[in-house]
């Protein structure tokens, strides 16, 4: 059995990522983006720096201009992104976009898109959700066959970084009814098409999503990503990889929130002594520490499952996402309470972690979704 600990290579990757992000994008950078209501919602200089670090090319095969590294390398990077609450197109374009192109694309599509994504020159977004909750089979957007292509009609919500994407990956229904696994087809859609309406929204965590409306958008047959009616399998595999990567990000933000809280307990005095000496607070901190250690194993096991082709990846992805959702909410809320009144102010950064935890927990399925999914996968 493989030990659930990071090897020296992964630790070096994490150390380099931490040094880069702490210098180029501390939490204060997110505050600046929020307060300035930046048009793009991310720093172009930071994005180019991430490209230069090789992160955008990490999991893309060498034949398409990438580094061909295992997905386990995403873990340390996503953790450090979580520690500093970095806002960037990395998750939407690289974790979801490039993965789905690799899973479903033909040779021509891969050759066209993957090198540009590896170079940071092409931004993608997955336009999946159609309701208030994560439901990847509940696709009602219609793709009607036309001469030489399809016409897409429908609306999508909560499209992560949809306002900056140049290409959208749109799951639409070519047969069947909402809820059916079969009948979903993936399409590549030009985001600047005049029949595509994009409305940006800034979420509670100061990140960006978009509502997208498709008004009989014409796409050629060449825009089909994968096979007609068979888009759900590569989509679900991509979502599981995204869930694991997002779990790694949540681990990073929870660890940072815990570290900040532990340091605060050592410096804040009340009744003439440091509050960290109070036994009740020690017990609460110890519980958070233990839960974070379990989360590290859950995330690492799920990352290994991606690279090993483990058929249990869906279960492990749901375990990781559920566990990190629960622990991240607990740690960030406990942090607010331990900081006391100052933790509720905008001047204190701990509140940013709480807001990000709320949004990340619901992205790609919250706790109730993954508890139900895990039970179904186990035959219950």
VOBA-1610 file (N, C-alpha, C; in pm, whole numbers, padded with zeros to 5 digits, always signed):
BEGIN
Unk+00085-00120+00000Unk+00000+00000+00000Unk+00089+00124+00000Unk+00055+00220-00087Unk+00131+00343-00096Unk+00105+00431+00027Unk+00213+00481+00085Unk+00198+00567+00202Unk+00130+00698+00163Unk+00037+00744+00247Unk-00035+00868+00219Unk+00041+00987+00275Unk+00161+01006+00222Unk+00244+01121+00259Unk+00304+01178+00131Unk+00332+01308+00132Unk+00392+01373+00016Unk+00539+01336+00007Unk+00584+01299-00114Unk+00725+01269-00131Unk+00805+01398-00147Unk+00936+01384-00159Unk+01024+01501-00163Unk+00995+01589-00284Unk+00966+01527-00398Unk+00938+01603-00520Unk+00814+01691-00504Unk+00708+01633-00448Unk+00586+01709-00427Unk+00606+01820-00324Unk+00686+01791-00221Unk+00712+01892-00120Unk+00788+02010-00179Unk+00882+01981-00270Unk+00956+02088-00337Unk+00863+02171-00425Unk+00769+02103-00492Unk+00673+02173-00576Unk+00587+02266-00491Unk+00544+02216-00374Unk+00461+02298-00286Unk+00540+02416-00231Unk+00665+02395-00195Unk+00747+02503-00141Unk+00767+02613-00245Unk+00792+02574-00370Unk+00811+02675-00475Unk+00682+02750-00503Unk+00568+02677-00500Unk+00439+02740-00521Unk+00409+02838-00408Unk+00440+02800-00285Unk+00413+02888-00171Unk+00496+03015-00180Unk+00623+03001-00214Unk+00708+03118-00225Unk+00659+03215-00332Unk+00619+03159-00446Unk+00572+03244-00556Unk+00442+03315-00519Unk+00345+03242-00464Unk+00214+03300-00435Unk+00222+03400-00320Unk+00298+03369-00217Unk+00309+03462-00106Unk+00369+03596-00151Unk+00456+03591-00249Unk+00518+03713-00300Unk+00427+03786-00398Unk+00366+03711-00489Unk+00292+03773-00599Unk+00142+03792-00573Unk+00084+03711-00482Unk-00061+03720-00463Unk-00101+03686-00320Unk-00065+03770-00224Unk-00114+03749-00087Unk-00265+03778-00083Unk-00327+03752+00030Unk-00471+03774+00043Unk-00508+03919+00012Unk-00418+04010+00042Unk-00444+04151+00015Unk-00473+04177-00134Unk-00417+04091-00222Unk-00442+04107-00366Unk-00589+04083-00398Unk-00653+03988-00328Unk-00795+03963-00350Unk-00877+04083-00303Unk-00837+04143-00193Unk-00907+04262-00144Unk-00900+04374-00248Unk-00782+04389-00309Unk-00764+04494-00410Unk-00853+04469-00532Unk-00859+04344-00576Unk-00947+04311-00689Unk-01092+04338-00655Unk-01130+04306-00532Unk-01268+04328-00488Unk-01302+04476-00484Unk-01217+04554-00419Unk-01247+04696-00398Unk-01242+04776-00528Unk-01156+04734-00620Unk-01145+04806-00748Unk-01249+04759-00850Unk-01319+04648-00813Unk-01415+04586-00907Unk-01349+04568-01043Unk-01232+04507-01038Unk-01151+04485-01158Unk-01234+04421-01269Unk-01218+04470-01390Unk-01299+04426-01503Unk-01284+04277-01530Unk-01164+04226-01518Unk-01139+04085-01544Unk-01157+03999-01420Unk-01126+04055-01304Unk-01138+03978-01180Unk-01015+03898-01146Unk-00906+03920-01217Unk-00779+03855-01186Unk-00666+03940-01241Unk-00545+03912-01195Unk-00427+03988-01237Unk-00361+03922-01358Unk-00347+03998-01466Unk-00280+03944-01584Unk-00133+03912-01554Unk-00069+03997-01474Unk+00072+03972-01439Unk+00085+03843-01360Unk-00007+03819-01268Unk-00004+03695-01191Unk-00025+03575-01283Unk-00119+03587-01376Unk-00147+03477-01469Unk-00024+03444-01552Unk+00044+03547-01602Unk+00166+03521-01680Unk+00273+03457-01592Unk+00277+03497-01465Unk+00372+03435-01374Unk+00342+03287-01353Unk+00213+03252-01343Unk+00174+03113-01327Unk+00211+03032-01453Unk+00197+03096-01568Unk+00238+03032-01693Unk+00389+03007-01692Unk+00465+03109-01653Unk+00611+03097-01649Unk+00656+02990-01549Unk+00578+02970-01443Unk+00611+02867-01345Unk+00582+02726-01400Unk+00511+02720-01513Unk+00479+02591-01574Unk+00351+02529-01525Unk+00274+02600-01444Unk+00153+02542-01387Unk+00047+02513-01491Unk+00030+02602-01588Unk-00074+02582-01689Unk-00042+02464-01780Unk+00084+02427-01790Unk+00126+02316-01876Unk+00141+02185-01800Unk+00123+02189-01670Unk+00159+02076-01584Unk+00096+01945-01627Unk-00034+01940-01645Unk-00104+01814-01671Unk-00136+01793-01819Unk-00090+01882-01904Unk-00113+01868-02049Unk+00000+01784-02108Unk-00031+01687-02194Unk+00073+01600-02250Unk+00182+01677-02325Unk+00301+01622-02325Unk+00415+01687-02390Unk+00391+01709-02539Unk+00320+01618-02604Unk+00296+01632-02748Unk+00211+01754-02781Unk+00145+01810-02680Unk+00063+01929-02701Unk+00121+02051-02629Unk+00250+02048-02605Unk+00317+02163-02546Unk+00315+02167-02395Unk+00274+02057-02332Unk+00267+02053-02187Unk+00387+01984-02124Unk+00377+01961-01994Unk+00484+01894-01920Unk+00456+01748-01896Unk+00330+01706-01916Unk+00295+01566-01900Unk+00310+01513-01759Unk+00291+01600-01658Unk+00306+01559-01519Unk+00176+01496-01470Unk+00187+01411-01369Unk+00067+01349-01312Unk-00021+01454-01245Unk-00150+01418-01231Unk-00244+01510-01167Unk-00212+01532-01019Unk-00136+01440-00960Unk-00101+01458-00819Unk-00023+01587-00798Unk+00041+01636-00905Unk+00113+01762-00897Unk+00022+01883-00880Unk-00107+01864-00915Unk-00203+01973-00896Unk-00229+02001-00749Unk-00217+01896-00667Unk-00252+01908-00526Unk-00176+02019-00455Unk-00042+02017-00456Unk+00034+02122-00386Unk+00004+02262-00440Unk-00015+02274-00571Unk-00044+02405-00630Unk-00180+02455-00582Unk-00281+02368-00587Unk-00414+02408-00545Unk-00417+02441-00395Unk-00339+02369-00316Unk-00334+02401-00173Unk-00282+02542-00150Unk-00176+02578-00223Unk-00120+02712-00204Unk-00211+02820-00262Unk-00283+02788-00369Unk-00385+02880-00420Unk-00490+02904-00312Unk-00527+02797-00241Unk-00625+02810-00133Unk-00571+02890-00016Unk-00446+02875+00016Unk-00386+02947+00130Unk-00394+03099+00111Unk-00377+03144-00012Unk-00378+03288-00038Unk-00504+03335-00109Unk-00601+03244-00126Unk-00729+03279-00189Unk-00708+03342-00326Unk-00621+03282-00405Unk-00583+03338-00534Unk-00700+03333-00632Unk-00728+03447-00694Unk-00829+03454-00800Unk-00758+03449-00934Unk-00787+03347-01014Unk-00723+03332-01145Unk-00806+03237-01230Unk-00779+03230-01361Unk-00853+03138-01448Unk-00804+02994-01439Unk-00715+02964-01345Unk-00649+02833-01341Unk-00749+02719-01328Unk-00843+02730-01235Unk-00936+02621-01212Unk-01027+02600-01334Unk-01084+02708-01384Unk-01178+02697-01496Unk-01110+02649-01623Unk-00993+02704-01653Unk-00926+02675-01780Unk-00844+02547-01777Unk-00763+02531-01674Unk-00669+02419-01670Unk-00730+02296-01603Unk-00783+02313-01483Unk-00835+02196-01410Unk-00956+02137-01482Unk-01052+02222-01520Unk-01173+02172-01586Unk-01159+02172-01738Unk-01120+02286-01796Unk-01117+02299-01941Unk-01021+02204-02011Unk-00895+02208-01974Unk-00797+02124-02043Unk-00822+01976-02015Unk-00869+01945-01894Unk-00898+01806-01861Unk-01010+01752-01948Unk-01115+01830-01967Unk-01228+01784-02048Unk-01190+01771-02195Unk-01107+01860-02244Unk-01058+01848-02382Unk-00975+01720-02396Unk-00892+01691-02297Unk-00814+01568-02302Unk-00902+01444-02295Unk-01007+01451-02216Unk-01096+01336-02198Unk-01182+01309-02320Unk-01230+01415-02386Unk-01330+01396-02491Unk-01286+01441-02630Unk-01186+01526-02640Unk-01152+01586-02769Unk-01087+01490-02867Unk-01104+01520-02997Unk-01033+01444-03099Unk-00894+01506-03119Unk-00813+01444-03204Unk-00676+01490-03222Unk-00670+01635-03270Unk-00760+01671-03360Unk-00760+01808-03413Unk-00796+01909-03305Unk-00896+01877-03224Unk-00936+01968-03117Unk-00826+01982-03012Unk-00762+01873-02978Unk-00652+01878-02881Unk-00537+01962-02935Unk-00503+01943-03062Unk-00393+02018-03122Unk-00425+02166-03130Unk-00553+02199-03144Unk-00594+02339-03156Unk-00599+02407-03019Unk-00647+02338-02917Unk-00674+02402-02789Unk-00566+02383-02683Unk-00512+02263-02670Unk-00423+02235-02558Unk-00293+02316-02559Unk-00225+02332-02674Unk-00103+02415-02672Unk-00131+02559-02630Unk-00244+02612-02676Unk-00279+02750-02640Unk-00310+02762-02491Unk-00374+02660-02433Unk-00401+02661-02289Unk-00272+02645-02209Unk-00184+02559-02256Unk-00057+02539-02187Unk+00024+02667-02184Unk+00012+02748-02290Unk+00085+02875-02299Unk+00011+02989-02230Unk-00108+02960-02175Unk-00185+03063-02108Unk-00253+03160-02200Unk-00263+03125-02328Unk-00319+03216-02429Unk-00466+03190-02460Unk-00522+03085-02402Unk-00661+03049-02430Unk-00732+03021-02300Unk-00844+03090-02276Unk-00922+03070-02155Unk-01053+02999-02189Unk-01084+02894-02114Unk-01207+02818-02133Unk-01292+02823-02006Unk-01419+02795-02022Unk-01509+02782-01907Unk-01610+02673-01937Unk-01643+02596-01835Unk-01743+02490-01847Unk-01878+02547-01806Unk-01969+02555-01902Unk-02104+02607-01878Unk-02196+02489-01851Unk-02204+02448-01724Unk-02273+02323-01688Unk-02406+02346-01619Unk-02402+02415-01505Unk-02520+02420-01419Unk-02636+02496-01484Unk-02759+02448-01452Unk-02878+02514-01504Unk-02977+02549-01393Unk-02943+02515-01270Unk-03030+02545-01157Unk-02950+02599-01040Unk-03014+02602-00924Unk-02949+02658-00806Unk-02854+02559-00738Unk-02863+02432-00774Unk-02779+02330-00710Unk-02709+02246-00817Unk-02597+02187-00778Unk-02519+02104-00869Unk-02600+01982-00911Unk-02621+01968-01042Unk-02700+01856-01094Unk-02656+01829-01238Unk-02544+01758-01255Unk-02485+01743-01389Unk-02569+01668-01490Unk-02667+01590-01447Unk-02753+01521-01544Unk-02878+01602-01578Unk-02905+01705-01501Unk-03027+01784-01523Unk-03002+01889-01632Unk-02974+01842-01751Unk-02945+01929-01864Unk-03071+01944-01949Unk-03119+02068-01958Unk-03238+02097-02039Unk-03203+02176-02164Unk-03084+02235-02169Unk-03041+02309-02287Unk-03050+02218-02410Unk-03116+02266-02513Unk-03144+02184-02631Unk-03043+02210-02743Unk-03002+02102-02808Unk-02918+02110-02927Unk-02997+02045-03041Unk-03048+02128-03129Unk-03133+02082-03239Unk-03049+02070-03365Unk-03059+01955-03431Unk-02979+01930-03552Unk-03022+02022-03665Unk-02923+02079-03732Unk-02945+02163-03849Unk-02856+02113-03962Unk-02862+02178-04074Unk-02775+02140-04186Unk-02630+02171-04149Unk-02552+02066-04130Unk-02410+02082-04102Unk-02375+02117-03960Unk-02473+02112-03868Unk-02441+02147-03731Unk-02559+02138-03638Unk-02558+02224-03534Unk-02663+02225-03433Unk-02696+02369-03393Unk-02816+02388-03340Unk-02857+02516-03283Unk-02881+02493-03134Unk-02809+02569-03050Unk-02816+02551-02906Unk-02905+02658-02843Unk-02997+02615-02759Unk-03088+02707-02692Unk-03102+02667-02545Unk-03079+02762-02456Unk-03092+02735-02313Unk-03015+02836-02232Unk-03010+02815-02103Unk-02938+02907-02014Unk-02856+02829-01913Unk-02745+02888-01873Unk-02653+02827-01778Unk-02626+02926-01664Unk-02612+02873-01545Unk-02584+02957-01429Unk-02451+02916-01365Unk-02398+03006-01283Unk-02279+02977-01204Unk-02165+02922-01291Unk-02141+02989-01405Unk-02032+02949-01494Unk-01906+03017-01443Unk-01817+02940-01382Unk-01697+02996-01320Unk-01610+03063-01426Unk-01580+03191-01404Unk-01499+03272-01495Unk-01555+03274-01637Unk-01686+03263-01648Unk-01749+03264-01780Unk-01736+03396-01852Unk-01719+03505-01777Unk-01712+03638-01838Unk-01580+03665-01909Unk-01475+03586-01879Unk-01345+03608-01942Unk-01309+03498-02041Unk-01391+03394-02048Unk-01360+03281-02135Unk-01376+03318-02282Unk-01286+03266-02362Unk-01296+03284-02508Unk-01372+03170-02572Unk-01366+03052-02507Unk-01439+02935-02555Unk-01516+02873-02440Unk-01640+02837-02465Unk-01723+02771-02365Unk-01741+02625-02402Unk-01737+02538-02302Unk-01775+02398-02323Unk-01916+02384-02268Unk-02010+02355-02357Unk-02151+02355-02322Unk-02211+02215-02334Unk-02248+02152-02223Unk-02326+02028-02231Unk-02470+02062-02269Unk-02519+01997-02373Unk-02657+02021-02418Unk-02721+01887-02448Unk-02851+01887-02453Unk-02924+01762-02473Unk-02960+01744-02619Unk-02908+01635-02675Unk-02940+01598-02814Unk-03045+01488-02819Unk-03076+01430-02704Unk-03184+01332-02694Unk-03216+01311-02546Unk-03328+01243-02520Unk-03366+01214-02383Unk-03424+01334-02311Unk-03435+01321-02179Unk-03495+01424-02095Unk-03401+01459-01980Unk-03420+01578-01917Unk-03337+01613-01802Unk-03338+01503-01697Unk-03219+01467-01652Unk-03203+01357-01557Unk-03145+01233-01620Unk-03160+01220-01753Unk-03103+01105-01824Unk-02953+01122-01839Unk-02879+01013-01820Unk-02735+01015-01843Unk-02705+01018-01992Unk-02773+00934-02068Unk-02756+00934-02214Unk-02826+01055-02274Unk-02775+01099-02388Unk-02839+01210-02458Unk-02772+01344-02436Unk-02664+01347-02356Unk-02590+01471-02333Unk-02471+01476-02429Unk-02459+01587-02500Unk-02349+01607-02594Unk-02274+01734-02555Unk-02143+01732-02568Unk-02059+01846-02535Unk-02027+01926-02661Unk-02038+02057-02650Unk-02012+02145-02764Unk-01911+02253-02727Unk-01825+02286-02822Unk-01734+02400-02809Unk-01803+02521-02870Unk-01821+02625-02791Unk-01894+02743-02836Unk-01807+02867-02823Unk-01803+02947-02928Unk-01729+03073-02927Unk-01802+03171-02835Unk-01734+03217-02731Unk-01799+03304-02632Unk-01837+03440-02688Unk-01775+03482-02798Unk-01807+03614-02854Unk-01915+03607-02961Unk-01973+03489-02979Unk-02084+03476-03074Unk-02196+03573-03034Unk-02252+03641-03131Unk-02355+03742-03102Unk-02481+03682-03040Unk-02501+03552-03056Unk-02618+03487-02998Unk-02591+03432-02859Unk-02474+03461-02805Unk-02439+03421-02669Unk-02443+03544-02579Unk-02530+03542-02479Unk-02539+03653-02383Unk-02470+03612-02253Unk-02376+03695-02207Unk-02300+03665-02086Unk-02318+03778-01986Unk-02365+03743-01868Unk-02386+03841-01761Unk-02298+03803-01642Unk-02202+03888-01612Unk-02109+03861-01504Unk-02174+03885-01368Unk-02136+03803-01270Unk-02179+03826-01133Unk-02061+03800-01041Unk-02049+03883-00937Unk-01942+03868-00839Unk-01999+03798-00717Unk-01940+03687-00680Unk-01994+03604-00573Unk-01951+03654-00435Unk-02004+03588-00331Unk-01977+03630-00194Unk-01829+03626-00161Unk-01754+03537-00227Unk-01611+03526-00200Unk-01527+03615-00291Unk-01592+03707-00360Unk-01527+03802-00451Unk-01473+03738-00577Unk-01509+03612-00602Unk-01474+03547-00727Unk-01582+03578-00831Unk-01559+03530-00953Unk-01649+03563-01063Unk-01717+03440-01120Unk-01843+03457-01149Unk-01921+03356-01222Unk-02004+03432-01324Unk-02077+03359-01405Unk-02157+03425-01507Unk-02284+03346-01534Unk-02386+03419-01578Unk-02507+03358-01629Unk-02501+03371-01781Unk-02519+03260-01849Unk-02503+03258-01994Unk-02632+03210-02060Unk-02676+03286-02156Unk-02797+03252-02231Unk-02760+03224-02375Unk-02807+03110-02426Unk-02781+03069-02564Unk-02909+03085-02645Unk-02904+03173-02745Unk-03021+03203-02827Unk-03006+03142-02966Unk-03036+03013-02976Unk-03022+02942-03104Unk-02883+02963-03163Unk-02782+02937-03081Unk-02643+02954-03122Unk-02606+02845-03223Unk-02563+02884-03340Unk-02527+02788-03445Unk-02382+02743-03428Unk-02364+02612-03421Unk-02229+02555-03414Unk-02218+02443-03518Unk-02100+02427-03578Unk-02082+02320-03677Unk-02064+02184-03611Unk-02072+02080-03690Unk-02049+01945-03637Unk-01910+01932-03576Unk-01815+02009-03632Unk-01677+02003-03582Unk-01665+02056-03439Unk-01770+02124-03390Unk-01768+02178-03255Unk-01807+02075-03150Unk-01849+01957-03193Unk-01886+01852-03097Unk-01759+01799-03032Unk-01757+01799-02899Unk-01643+01749-02822Unk-01677+01607-02777Unk-01620+01509-02843Unk-01653+01370-02812Unk-01761+01318-02904Unk-01845+01229-02853Unk-01947+01165-02933Unk-02086+01219-02898Unk-02171+01221-02998Unk-02309+01265-02979Unk-02379+01172-02879Unk-02451+01230-02787Unk-02528+01159-02684Unk-02443+01092-02578Unk-02310+01096-02590Unk-02223+01022-02496Unk-02129+01115-02422Unk-02173+01235-02394Unk-02085+01332-02330Unk-02074+01320-02179Unk-02165+01244-02118Unk-02166+01243-01972Unk-02044+01173-01912Unk-01999+01066-01972Unk-01885+00991-01914Unk-01759+01078-01903Unk-01714+01143-02012Unk-01597+01230-01996Unk-01625+01351-01908Unk-01749+01399-01909Unk-01786+01512-01822Unk-01775+01473-01676Unk-01828+01358-01639Unk-01824+01314-01499Unk-01681+01287-01454Unk-01599+01230-01541Unk-01459+01208-01504Unk-01389+01341-01479Unk-01417+01439-01563Unk-01359+01571-01545Unk-01408+01636-01416Unk-01536+01621-01387Unk-01592+01678-01264Unk-01527+01616-01141Unk-01500+01485-01145Unk-01435+01421-01032Unk-01294+01475-01012Unk-01222+01495-01121Unk-01088+01554-01111Unk-01099+01696-01055Unk-01201+01769-01101Unk-01222+01903-01049Unk-01258+01903-00902Unk-01338+01805-00860Unk-01375+01796-00718Unk-01254+01769-00630Unk-01165+01685-00679Unk-01045+01654-00601Unk-00954+01777-00594Unk-00936+01844-00708Unk-00853+01965-00710Unk-00911+02073-00620Unk-01043+02088-00623Unk-01108+02187-00539Unk-01094+02149-00391Unk-01098+02020-00363Unk-01077+01974-00225Unk-00937+02012-00177Unk-00839+02002-00267Unk-00702+02041-00231Unk-00695+02190-00202Unk-00767+02270-00282Unk-00771+02414-00254Unk-00835+02441-00119Unk-00944+02371-00090Unk-01013+02390+00039Unk-00924+02348+00155Unk-00843+02245+00135Unk-00748+02204+00238Unk-00650+02316+00266Unk-00602+02381+00160Unk-00508+02490+00177Unk-00568+02607+00253Unk-00692+02643+00219Unk-00752+02758+00287Unk-00786+02724+00432Unk-00827+02600+00458Unk-00857+02560+00595Unk-00729+02556+00680Unk-00620+02507+00619Unk-00494+02502+00692Unk-00444+02642+00726Unk-00459+02734+00631Unk-00415+02872+00655Unk-00501+02937+00763Unk-00632+02914+00756Unk-00721+02970+00859Unk-00684+02915+00997Unk-00654+02786+01003Unk-00614+02725+01131Unk-00482+02784+01181Unk-00385+02796+01091Unk-00254+02850+01131Unk-00268+02993+01183Unk-00348+03074+01116Unk-00368+03211+01161Unk-00436+03214+01298Unk-00531+03124+01316Unk-00602+03120+01444Unk-00509+03074+01556Unk-00428+02971+01529Unk-00335+02922+01630Unk-00237+03032+01671Unk-00190+03108+01574Unk-00098+03219+01605Unk-00168+03327+01687Unk-00296+03351+01657Unk-00372+03452+01731Unk-00391+03409+01876Unk-00415+03280+01896Unk-00433+03229+02032Unk-00306+03247+02116Unk-00192+03251+02048Unk-00065+03264+02120Unk-00031+03409+02154Unk-00100+03502+02085Unk-00065+03643+02106Unk-00174+03724+02176Unk-00301+03684+02161Unk-00411+03760+02220Unk-00419+03731+02369Unk-00424+03837+02447Unk-00432+03822+02593Unk-00569+03863+02644Unk-00615+03791+02744Unk-00739+03823+02812Unk-00724+03779+02958Unk-00772+03862+03051Unk-00756+03834+03193Unk-00609+03814+03231Unk-00522+03886+03158Unk-00380+03883+03190Unk-00303+03764+03139Unk-00363+03680+03055Unk-00290+03565+03000Unk-00334+03537+02855Unk-00248+03468+02783Unk-00279+03436+02644Unk-00401+03343+02638Unk-00492+03372+02546Unk-00614+03292+02541Unk-00586+03149+02497Unk-00469+03126+02437Unk-00433+02990+02399Unk-00409+02900+02518Unk-00400+02958+02636Unk-00381+02876+02756Unk-00514+02827+02813Unk-00626+02876+02758Unk-00756+02832+02806Unk-00786+02693+02751Unk-00819+02602+02840Unk-00833+02461+02802Unk-00944+02440+02698Unk-01053+02513+02711Unk-01164+02496+02616Unk-01121+02528+02474Unk-01042+02635+02458Unk-00993+02672+02325Unk-00889+02572+02275Unk-00810+02519+02368Unk-00712+02417+02329Unk-00781+02294+02272Unk-00890+02252+02337Unk-00963+02135+02289Unk-01021+02159+02150Unk-01075+02277+02127Unk-01133+02308+01996Unk-01024+02313+01889Unk-00910+02369+01923Unk-00799+02375+01828Unk-00745+02236+01797Unk-00739+02151+01899Unk-00690+02014+01880Unk-00783+01936+01787Unk-00913+01957+01803Unk-01008+01888+01715Unk-00991+01933+01570Unk-00971+02063+01550Unk-00948+02112+01414Unk-00821+02052+01355Unk-00716+02046+01435Unk-00589+01990+01388Unk-00607+01846+01342Unk-00675+01765+01422Unk-00695+01623+01388Unk-00777+01608+01259Unk-00880+01690+01244Unk-00963+01681+01125Unk-00886+01722+01000Unk-00798+01819+01013Unk-00716+01861+00899Unk-00619+01751+00858Unk-00566+01678+00955Unk-00475+01567+00922Unk-00549+01458+00844Unk-00672+01429+00882Unk-00753+01332+00808Unk-00781+01383+00666Unk-00804+01512+00654Unk-00832+01570+00522Unk-00712+01556+00428Unk-00593+01571+00482Unk-00473+01556+00399Unk-00468+01418+00336Unk-00503+01316+00413Unk-00503+01180+00360Unk-00612+01160+00256Unk-00729+01218+00279Unk-00841+01204+00185Unk-00807+01266+00051Unk-00745+01383+00055Unk-00709+01452-00070Unk-00598+01378-00142Unk-00495+01337-00071Unk-00383+01268-00134Unk-00426+01136-00195Unk-00511+01061-00127Unk-00561+00935-00180Unk-00641+00957-00308Unk-00723+01061-00310Unk-00802+01089-00430Unk-00714+01133-00546Unk-00611+01212-00518Unk-00518+01253-00624Unk-00445+01132-00682Unk-00404+01041-00596Unk-00338+00918-00643Unk-00433+00837-00730Unk-00560+00834-00693Unk-00658+00756-00768Unk-00673+00806-00911Unk-00660+00937-00931Unk-00669+00993-01067Unk-00559+00934-01154Unk-00436+00940-01105Unk-00321+00897-01185Unk-00313+00746-01200Unk-00365+00673-01103Unk-00358+00526-01109Unk-00475+00465-01186Unk-00568+00549-01231Unk-00684+00497-01301Unk-00771+00412-01212Unk-00776+00445-01084Unk-00852+00369-00985Unk-01002+00379-01017Unk-01069+00264-01036Unk-01213+00269-01063Unk-01295+00326-00948Unk-01235+00337-00831Unk-01304+00395-00715Unk-01289+00547-00708Unk-01236+00608-00813Unk-01219+00753-00812Unk-01349+00828-00780Unk-01464+00792-00838Unk-01587+00865-00804Unk-01616+00866-00654Unk-01597+00749-00589Unk-01622+00743-00445Unk-01520+00827-00368Unk-01393+00816-00407Unk-01288+00889-00337Unk-01302+01040-00356Unk-01347+01080-00476Unk-01368+01222-00502Unk-01480+01276-00415Unk-01587+01199-00402Unk-01699+01243-00318Unk-01660+01244-00170Unk-01581+01146-00127Unk-01533+01144+00011Unk-01450+01269+00039Unk-01358+01301-00053Unk-01272+01418-00034Unk-01354+01546-00031Unk-01447+01560-00126Unk-01525+01684-00133Unk-01616+01698-00011Unk-01678+01590+00031Unk-01764+01595+00150Unk-01682+01629+00274Unk-01572+01559+00292Unk-01490+01577+00411Unk-01433+01718+00419Unk-01383+01767+00305Unk-01327+01903+00306Unk-01436+02008+00322Unk-01555+01980+00268Unk-01664+02074+00288Unk-01698+02090+00435Unk-01706+01977+00503Unk-01740+01979+00645Unk-01629+02044+00727Unk-01506+02003+00703Unk-01395+02052+00785Unk-01366+02199+00757Unk-01373+02239+00631Unk-01344+02379+00597Unk-01445+02472+00662Unk-01572+02435+00659Unk-01673+02518+00725Unk-01648+02524+00876Unk-01615+02410+00936Unk-01591+02407+01080Unk-01472+02495+01117Unk-01361+02477+01045Unk-01239+02551+01079Unk-01257+02701+01062Unk-01318+02742+00950Unk-01333+02886+00927Unk-01432+02949+01025Unk-01536+02877+01062Unk-01631+02932+01158Unk-01572+02937+01299Unk-01496+02833+01333Unk-01428+02834+01462Unk-01326+02949+01466Unk-01262+02974+01354Unk-01162+03081+01347Unk-01227+03216+01375Unk-01342+03238+01314Unk-01415+03363+01337Unk-01447+03378+01486Unk-01494+03270+01548Unk-01532+03277+01689Unk-01410+03302+01779Unk-01299+03237+01747Unk-01181+03254+01830Unk-01117+03392+01814Unk-01130+03449+01695Unk-01081+03586+01676Unk-01171+03685+01749Unk-01296+03645+01771Unk-01388+03733+01841Unk-01441+03844+01751Unk-01472+03958+01811Unk-01534+04068+01737Unk-01451+04115+01620Unk-01319+04118+01633Unk-01234+04166+01525Unk-01244+04076+01402Unk-01278+03948+01425Unk-01292+03856+01312Unk-01409+03888+01222Unk-01505+03964+01274Unk-01622+04001+01196Unk-01600+04127+01114Unk-01487+04193+01132Unk-01461+04317+01060Unk-01395+04290+00926Unk-01411+04384+00834Unk-01351+04367+00702Unk-01200+04387+00706Unk-01153+04457+00808Unk-01008+04481+00819Unk-00932+04352+00847Unk-00995+04258+00917Unk-00930+04131+00951Unk-00955+04031+00837Unk-00849+03972+00784Unk-00860+03888+00664Unk-00926+03753+00688Unk-00942+03711+00813Unk-00996+03577+00838Unk-01136+03561+00778Unk-01210+03671+00765Unk-01343+03663+00707Unk-01342+03624+00561Unk-01236+03657+00489Unk-01225+03619+00349Unk-01224+03466+00334Unk-01161+03398+00429Unk-01153+03252+00424Unk-01291+03190+00447Unk-01367+03248+00537Unk-01503+03198+00562Unk-01590+03210+00439Unk-01582+03322+00370Unk-01663+03343+00250Unk-01622+03249+00138Unk-01493+03230+00120Unk-01447+03137+00017Unk-01489+02994+00050Unk-01485+02959+00177Unk-01526+02824+00217Unk-01671+02798+00180Unk-01756+02897+00196Unk-01898+02881+00164Unk-01917+02855+00015Unk-01849+02933-00068Unk-01865+02918-00213Unk-01802+02789-00264Unk-01684+02755-00213Unk-01615+02635-00258Unk-01691+02509-00220Unk-01755+02510-00102Unk-01829+02392-00058Unk-01944+02359-00153Unk-02008+02460-00210Unk-02121+02438-00298Unk-02080+02410-00442Unk-01958+02448-00480Unk-01911+02428-00617Unk-01890+02279-00647Unk-01945+02232-00757Unk-01935+02091-00800Unk-01995+01996-00696Unk-02094+02045-00622Unk-02166+01959-00529Unk-02129+01984-00384Unk-02230+02012-00302Unk-02208+02032-00160Unk-02212+01900-00084Unk-02215+01910+00048Unk-02210+01790+00131Unk-02328+01696+00108Unk-02448+01751+00098Unk-02565+01665+00078Unk-02558+01592-00055Unk-02510+01661-00158Unk-02497+01597-00290Unk-02400+01480-00282Unk-02285+01501-00220Unk-02183+01396-00221Unk-02212+01284-00122Unk-02286+01314-00016Unk-02329+01206+00074Unk-02425+01114-00001Unk-02518+01173-00074Unk-02614+01094-00152Unk-02544+01018-00265Unk-02451+01085-00330Unk-02377+01020-00440Unk-02295+00902-00391Unk-02226+00921-00279Unk-02144+00812-00224Unk-02231+00693-00188Unk-02346+00720-00126Unk-02437+00611-00090Unk-02485+00538-00214Unk-02515+00611-00320Unk-02562+00547-00443Unk-02452+00463-00506Unk-02330+00517-00504Unk-02217+00442-00562Unk-02189+00314-00484Unk-02223+00315-00356Unk-02201+00198-00271Unk-02320+00103-00272Unk-02422+00137-00352Unk-02535+00048-00368Unk-02649+00066-00271Unk-02650+00179-00200Unk-02757+00204-00104Unk-02868+00286-00169
//
